[in-house]
């Protein structure tokens, strides 16, 4: 087992086809993550949803306040009517009447439904906040992946340039030997074919860099004309990954784990609120009203004062039979608790399984780095041996190209293994809530 080693990452990021419109800013990984957290649309949408949940929670709190309403009504009547002063019948006379009322009602007890609804709203807000946190983690993970992919593409591009430079040097050497009559024409043709193939690889490597850059820029939601140039990765020391036990403890702090717990709690509050609908409701009511009629001789405000009619009342509402909807709702809410608990267990099992798998991937990737380092060393020695024999004419160009291709493949695999391992460690730091940027 490798206990620790130093991974040199020497990145030279070249500028391809830049115009003065492009920004020359060098972006660090930390800057990319912070910019993405501020500009990502999904994160902004989640922030709006959290604010909506906060408003819904306030509304549940406001439900404890009494309901107060007022009304003013004016009516005109013609035809037969009653003189309110002497109660005589009036025929074919236009009459006016105005009334005003102010009423209030307050439920004193209703099975604690408001309390459970308020608690459910609190849990909904917590779930929304955890979902927002989960989205942020996903965005950070995607930015880290894209950033490291851009760095890896840059290193592969540099490797392709070195290979092409070597091949072009061999083409020049073979040309001189052919012109001097020391080597057959086939040697030069084989080297030119090798160089042509590596020019194609160089173009593909450049395209890989630009594709990786574009993907990162889209994740950052950069304005048009902005260009990301990653900061060259300094020499980095990679330590051993955390243990399985540390990962499991960290997994229990993940947003998705907390969301499952909160979902069960919400289902329990909804069940209690449904049971509360079987209990009676006690309520208070009060009203204050008055009216005016032109069938009386008193003036408008005098009638309003004399016709005041305040009232207070207290009532009891007992649910007896409402199409059995309350009991059906109780059964469904109870089943909802069981379903939420099953989903929680399923999510926990999947999370633990993923943790175990990721830990195995880390260990295997660590071993793969050691193996590919040994393979690169062996391929380099083999290539140098073939190269020295090729330069004295003991092997042909085909053997040289095969040895050179094997070395390039081994070097590429080593770079990919290192970056994949570094990405996994960054994601573990994210999930364990460690410092992502060595702070």
Beta strands, then each sheet from edge to edge (+ up, - down):
strand 1: 5-7
strand 2: 26-27
strand 3: 67-77
strand 4: 81-82
strand 5: 89-90
strand 6: 95-109
strand 7: 229-230
strand 8: 236-238
strand 9: 281-293
strand 10: 309-317
sheet 1: 1+ 8-
sheet 2: 2+ 7+
sheet 3: 3+ 6- 9+ 10-
sheet 4: 4+ 5-
end
